[in-house]
Amino acid sequence: MRLSARVDYALRAVAELAAAVSGADGAERPVTAERLAHAQQIPPKFLESILLQLRRGGVVTAQRGPEGGYRLARPAHEISLAEIIRVIDGPLANVRGQRPENVDYKGAAEALQDVWIALRASEREILELVTIADVAAGDLPDRVRELAADPRAWV
C-alpha cells in the first residue's frame, strides 16, 4: 500500500483536530490551519488545500473570523481512516486507475483479480476499524496492535 503525502498530512491534521483541547466551558474551539501546520510540521499552503478537500468531503467544518479555524464535522469516533483516505485520494485500492472488480484478466493471470479484491478487503478491515479518535488517543484496536507487534510486519 502506498499512501500519498496528501493522505499522510490529512490523517495527521485530522488527528490533531481530534486531540484539540476544548474550552473551559466544554465547547470545542476551532483550530487554525496555522496551528495544525505547525503542530504536525505540514507545509501551510499544502495543508490549506487538504483542509478544503476535507471540508468538501464532510470530514471538517470551517469557521471564519477572528475566532475561526477548523473542527471535526462529526465526533472523532465516527470518522475512520478509510473515510479520510477516500476523501483525499479516492478508492482504497485500484489497478491502473480502475476498481479491482472492473479489471479483466485472461489466462494464467486471471486469479490476480481475486488477489486485488482480497487486498482491498484486507485494507478495509484495518482502515475502517481504526478511527481518528483511536489515533488521537493512541489507543488502537487490539487487531491493529496484534498485527503491528508481529516482527514480520516491520520488514
N, C-alpha and C positions, 0 to 999 in steps of 0.2 A: 504494500500500500504506500502510495506516495501522497503526502499532504502538501499543498501549496503554502507559500509564505502567507498568503491572504487568509487561508484557513487557520494556520497556526496563530496568527495575530488576532483573528476574530475570536477564537476559543480563549485566548489569554485575556482579551479585553472583556469578554462576557463574564469570565470567571472573576475578574477584578470588580466588575459591577456587582456580581452576586455577593462578593465579600465586603462591599462598601458598607460602612457603619451608618446606621440610622441616626437621625437626630435625637436630641434629648426627649422630645415628645413622642418618639417612636415612629415618626413619619420618615419614610425613605427619602433621602435627599439625592437630587440628580448629581452625577459625577461629570465633570468637564472632560472633553476629549483630551485636553492638555494633561490633565491629571492621569488619565488612563494611559496615555502615551508614555508619560514619564515613569509611571509605576511598572509598566511592562516593557519598557525600552523599545517602543514601536515608533517608527518614523511618523510624526504627526500628520503630515499630508496623506500618507498611505492609510493611516487609521481613519481619517475623516471619510474617505471613500468606502472603507469597510463598514463603518458605522451607518452610512447611508444605505448600503445593501441590507444590513441587519434591521434597520428601521423599516425599509420596504418589505422585508421578509417577515415582519411581525415579531421579531425577537426583542428589539429595544424600542423605546419611545424617546422622543427628544422634547426638551422644553427650552424655549428661547428666553432671553432676558438675562439680567444680572445674576439671578439665581438658577440659571439654566444649566443644561447638561443632559446626560443620558441616564436612563434607568431601564431595568428589565421590563418588558411588556407583560410578563406573567411571572409567577413565583419560580425561582430557580429550579425547584424540584420538578417542574413541568417542562423544562427545556433540556432536551437530550443533546449530546454531542452530534448525533446524526442530523438533527434538525439544522444546527448551525452549519455543518459541512454542506448540506444540501442547499441552504440559502446562498452560501458563498460560491460553491463550485459545482452545484448540480448533483446528479445521481451519485451514489456512493461508489458504484462500480460500473465501468463501461469499457468496451473494447472498440478501439478506433472511433470513439465518439458515439457508439451505439450501446443500447441496453443489451446485456448478455442474452436475453431471450430472443432478441432480434438478429443475432449473428447466426449465419448459416454456414456450417462446416460440412464438408463432404469427406467420405472415405475414412482413412486412418485418423484424421483429426476431428471426427465428429464428436467424440467424447469431451473435447475441450469446452463445449458449451456448458456441459454439466459442471465442469470444474469452475468456470467463471460464475455460474449461478450459485454454487456452493460457497465460493469465496465471498460473494456478496452477502449471502445469508450469515456467514461467519462474522463479517464486518458488522452487519446489522445487530447481531446478537450482543456484541460489546457496545457499539456506539449508541444504540437505542436504550441499553441498560444504564449507561452512565449519564448522569445529569450534571448540569453546571453546579448544582448545589453540592453534589458529591465531590467534584473537583475543588470547589472553593473551600470546602470543609476539610479536604484531604482525607475523606472517609469513603474510599472506593468500595464498590460491591465485592463480596467475597470471591466471586468468579474472576474478577479482574485481578485481584491480589494473588489468587492462586496461579493464574497464567503468568503474571509478571514475576512471581517467585521462582518459576522454573528457569534454571540456568541456561537452558537451550534457547529461551526466548531472547536472551541478551546477545546472542551471536548470529 
